[in-house]
């Protein structure tokens, strides 16, 4: 059997004040996941814990993201988080704070024939 992609979920998250890339990344993953109720694993005779989830998160400052904290958002299966440069950062008018916008993709795979 091989791992086959069965789901792609996409989300966006922000940290309105504080410029926290980890917070925005976790919210983006939550946004991707919390709008769905995946029934594909049981429909294919698998457990939800069999899901392998590849998470790709884009933020302005990837080196500041705690990937373990983002991965902890996953309710089922095992995940691997990859953080890349992207997203958006907007400074306030005074230049003293920023809003960070992150994008996330969760790619779900199952071992199937």
Secondary structure, DSSP 8 states (H G I E B T S, - for coil): -EEEEEEEEEEEEEETTT--HHHHHHHHHHHHHTT----HHHHTT--GGG-EEEEEEEES-GGG--HHHHHTT--SSEEEEEEEE-SEEEE-TTSS-EEEEEEEEEEEEEEE-
